[in-house]
Amino acid sequence: MTSAATPDSFNQSPPFEDIDLFAIDRPLVEAVAFNEGSSAFVAHSNFGRLWGSAEMAQRGRLANENPPVLTTVDASGSRIDRVEFHPAYHELMTHSIDAGVHNSSWSAEGKPAGGASEVVRAARFYMAAQVETGHLCPITMTRAAVAALASQPDVLAQVMPILASTNYDPNFAPWSAKRGMTIGMGMTEKQGGTDVRSNTTRAVRDGDAYRITGHKWFMSAPMCDAFLVLAQTDGGLSCFFMPRFRPDGSVNGIEFQRLKDKLGNRSNASSEVEFRDAYALRVGDEGKGIRTIIQMVQLTRQDCAIASAGLMRSGLAHALHHARHRTVFQKHLADQPLMQSVLADMAVHVEACTALVMRLCNAFDRAPGEASEAAYMRLLTPAVKYWICKSAPGFLYEAMECLGGNGYVEDSILARHYREAPVNAIWEGSGNVMCLDVLRALSREGDAAVTVLQTLMTETRGLPGATQAASFAIKTMLQPDSERVARQAVEVLAMLAAAAALNIVHPAHAELFARTRLDSVQRRMYGAAEFSFAESRGLLDRALPS
Ligand SMILES: Cc1cc2nc3c(=O)[nH]c(=O)nc-3n(C[C@H](O)[C@H](O)[C@H](O)COP(=O)(O)OP(=O)(O)OC[C@H]3O[C@@H](n4cnc5c(N)ncnc54)[C@H](O)[C@@H]3O)c2cc1C
């Protein structure tokens, strides 16, 4: 409706919807291809069209505007501990699970699916993250849980027939009676998240099972069918499979205290929870809880990086789309030299992040058979999570600003992306913890890690600043007080790996990335890097077809 005071709107960008999130993203298409995932192109495009549709955008919006609600007791005062989600959340879950984003990197028996299954799955995770990231929390935890369950083959064999299905079944019922299942994770307690050794939750043996009593300060996706939980035993900190129902069909002793009121990630429920004699099965040996659950965390860290890269891709695409439609001073924003510098600088960052996450996923694919890829995966997973996830909030702020005031209001997806971005850097090991993990990998697997660094040097030979960056990273990580300067070293290591990954996909853009990131004093603002007009055009045309 218009009035004399409010004319028909003009010079506003049209909605960026009903697009194929795969086909329009050349950096993604090529990163997937160069990392051996091209066999799934048709399926990726189908997925890209579905997730790029106006309907999915609407579902993402609704799921976040109508956050989950916890009901602890029923009308008669009996505990029920249920969390209700908006139908849009269930629809997002249905589509992600239908495409196997929660399990496709595993065989039906819970072994690595082989081929390029990690890269193929990552491409879908990357696209889904551009639309709605909250629901990806149970999706990532479910697929990652299989790696920890591998330590307890009898439990894995029981759950795989249900977990391997592509049905989403939100019914509140024992997992064994369902058409599909999801799995969450409970590690963090009030007195320590990073320092899980300080966990006080206690597990006591009861026949073949255990009874667990204690609390978790954060336990997301509480309507999962089971959780992998850490608790102390006589043998030390151990990992457990804790289902929502006991084997006799009664509801397990899992009582949710409240849901967190979060900055973002609003479609996802994150609970505070108490366990009261909760039934659980042990996963792995007593005392080996950290070693067991780290198998899961390695995979959720990988997904944090993929999701942050996806969020930044979405920010860039929205910014570029807007700048190509919006006219300021008789010229499209995209043709204003200073805006072009900002967008091109952002485009080279996203292109490098995308190439890097796909290269990392390729290492996950090849690690079971190639020691050098296993070493790449071990050393670089924390570095990639650190660098990509920490860059996302600042990047999304910049993308938001490209839309001017429209970027700041809730009609645009950028406000939601901006709120969402920090969590990937915080959970699954916060920034400092990732840096310390890189140092740990270097000290424990020194020779293999040094070989990874030497390979990165070979793969970046000739790129501006690469040799100096590599020697800086090695020297800094090996110096006696390396903890103090670990952030500098890990950032450079990740950027070196990004340059190497991009050099395989698009050498000219790897050169631009290296010139502006490795070969110069680090500039913190997008748009401060210097590109020629032709270089900017090359980056932007590739980022989003005009
Ligand atoms: C939305 C949300 C959902 C979550 N869902 C779950 C869940 O489902 N399950 C679960 O188990 N947890 C969950 N968490 C918890 C999350 O994993 C932890 O918050 C995170 O691991 C950090 O732990 P912490 O909060 O105890 O902080 P701390 O461990 O106290 O860390 C605080 C800061 O200190 C830094 N730090 C820690 N150790 C060192 C060191 N040695 N040197 C230097 N710096 C250090 C960290 O990097 C961090 O910046 C969730 C968190 C959020 C925000």
The ligand as an SDF file (V2000), in Angstrom:
LIG
                    3D

 53 58  0  0  0  0  0  0  0  0999 V2000
   24.9670  -21.7210   22.2710 C   0  0  0  0  0  0  0  0  0  0  0  0
   25.8510  -22.7020   22.9410 C   0  0  0  0  0  0  0  0  0  0  0  0
   25.5230  -24.0350   22.8930 C   0  0  0  0  0  0  0  0  0  0  0  0
   26.3390  -24.9750   23.5110 C   0  0  0  0  0  0  0  0  0  0  0  0
   25.9890  -26.2950   23.4530 N   0  0  0  0  0  0  0  0  0  0  0  0
   26.7530  -27.2140   24.0980 C   0  0  0  0  0  0  0  0  0  0  0  0
   26.4030  -28.6010   24.0800 C   0  0  0  0  0  0  0  0  0  0  0  0
   25.4350  -29.0130   23.4250 O   0  0  0  0  0  0  0  0  0  0  0  0
   27.1550  -29.4570   24.7740 N   0  0  0  0  0  0  0  0  0  0  0  0
   28.2500  -29.0600   25.4830 C   0  0  0  0  0  0  0  0  0  0  0  0
   28.8820  -29.8860   26.1020 O   0  0  0  0  0  0  0  0  0  0  0  0
   28.6110  -27.7520   25.5210 N   0  0  0  0  0  0  0  0  0  0  0  0
   27.8920  -26.8350   24.8320 C   0  0  0  0  0  0  0  0  0  0  0  0
   28.2580  -25.5080   24.8540 N   0  0  0  0  0  0  0  0  0  0  0  0
   29.3820  -25.1020   25.6750 C   0  0  0  0  0  0  0  0  0  0  0  0
   30.6320  -24.7170   24.9150 C   0  0  0  0  0  0  0  0  0  0  0  0
   31.1960  -25.8200   24.2870 O   0  0  0  0  0  0  0  0  0  0  0  0
   31.5700  -24.0470   25.9240 C   0  0  0  0  0  0  0  0  0  0  0  0
   30.9740  -22.8310   26.3030 O   0  0  0  0  0  0  0  0  0  0  0  0
   32.9510  -23.8080   25.3570 C   0  0  0  0  0  0  0  0  0  0  0  0
   33.6060  -25.0320   25.1470 O   0  0  0  0  0  0  0  0  0  0  0  0
   33.8080  -22.9460   26.2950 C   0  0  0  0  0  0  0  0  0  0  0  0
   33.7780  -23.4540   27.5830 O   0  0  0  0  0  0  0  0  0  0  0  0
   33.3770  -22.5230   28.8240 P   0  0  0  0  0  0  0  0  0  0  0  0
   32.1220  -21.8230   28.4970 O   0  0  0  0  0  0  0  0  0  0  0  0
   33.3810  -23.3380   30.0600 O   0  0  0  0  0  0  0  0  0  0  0  0
   34.5090  -21.4480   28.8910 O   0  0  0  0  0  0  0  0  0  0  0  0
   35.9830  -21.6190   29.5340 P   0  0  0  0  0  0  0  0  0  0  0  0
   36.4400  -23.0120   29.3530 O   0  0  0  0  0  0  0  0  0  0  0  0
   35.9700  -21.0540   30.8890 O   0  0  0  0  0  0  0  0  0  0  0  0
   36.8160  -20.6730   28.5680 O   0  0  0  0  0  0  0  0  0  0  0  0
   36.7190  -19.2500   28.6490 C   0  0  0  0  0  0  0  0  0  0  0  0
   37.7680  -18.6340   27.7330 C   0  0  0  0  0  0  0  0  0  0  0  0
   39.0560  -19.0320   28.1760 O   0  0  0  0  0  0  0  0  0  0  0  0
   39.8200  -19.5230   27.0900 C   0  0  0  0  0  0  0  0  0  0  0  0
   40.7380  -20.5500   27.6060 N   0  0  0  0  0  0  0  0  0  0  0  0
   40.4310  -21.7610   28.1150 C   0  0  0  0  0  0  0  0  0  0  0  0
   41.5560  -22.4090   28.4590 N   0  0  0  0  0  0  0  0  0  0  0  0
   42.6020  -21.5990   28.1790 C   0  0  0  0  0  0  0  0  0  0  0  0
   44.0190  -21.6900   28.3160 C   0  0  0  0  0  0  0  0  0  0  0  0
   44.6020  -22.7730   28.8130 N   0  0  0  0  0  0  0  0  0  0  0  0
   44.7800  -20.6360   27.9080 N   0  0  0  0  0  0  0  0  0  0  0  0
   44.2230  -19.5270   27.3980 C   0  0  0  0  0  0  0  0  0  0  0  0
   42.8980  -19.3780   27.2470 N   0  0  0  0  0  0  0  0  0  0  0  0
   42.0800  -20.4040   27.6290 C   0  0  0  0  0  0  0  0  0  0  0  0
   38.8140  -20.0730   26.1020 C   0  0  0  0  0  0  0  0  0  0  0  0
   39.3430  -20.0610   24.7660 O   0  0  0  0  0  0  0  0  0  0  0  0
   37.6690  -19.0920   26.2660 C   0  0  0  0  0  0  0  0  0  0  0  0
   37.8830  -17.9810   25.4330 O   0  0  0  0  0  0  0  0  0  0  0  0
   27.4850  -24.5570   24.2100 C   0  0  0  0  0  0  0  0  0  0  0  0
   27.8200  -23.2030   24.2420 C   0  0  0  0  0  0  0  0  0  0  0  0
   27.0230  -22.2870   23.6080 C   0  0  0  0  0  0  0  0  0  0  0  0
   27.3930  -20.8370   23.6550 C   0  0  0  0  0  0  0  0  0  0  0  0
  1  2  1  0
  2  3  1  0
  2 52  2  0
  3  4  2  0
  4  5  1  0
  4 50  1  0
  5  6  2  0
  6  7  1  0
  6 13  1  0
  7  8  2  0
  7  9  1  0
  9 10  1  0
 10 11  2  0
 10 12  1  0
 12 13  2  0
 13 14  1  0
 14 15  1  0
 14 50  1  0
 15 16  1  0
 16 17  1  0
 16 18  1  0
 18 19  1  0
 18 20  1  0
 20 21  1  0
 20 22  1  0
 22 23  1  0
 23 24  1  0
 24 25  2  0
 24 26  1  0
 24 27  1  0
 27 28  1  0
 28 29  2  0
 28 30  1  0
 28 31  1  0
 31 32  1  0
 32 33  1  0
 33 34  1  0
 33 48  1  0
 34 35  1  0
 35 36  1  0
 35 46  1  0
 36 37  1  0
 36 45  1  0
 37 38  2  0
 38 39  1  0
 39 40  1  0
 39 45  2  0
 40 41  1  0
 40 42  2  0
 42 43  1  0
 43 44  2  0
 44 45  1  0
 46 47  1  0
 46 48  1  0
 48 49  1  0
 50 51  2  0
 51 52  1  0
 52 53  1  0
M  END
$$$$
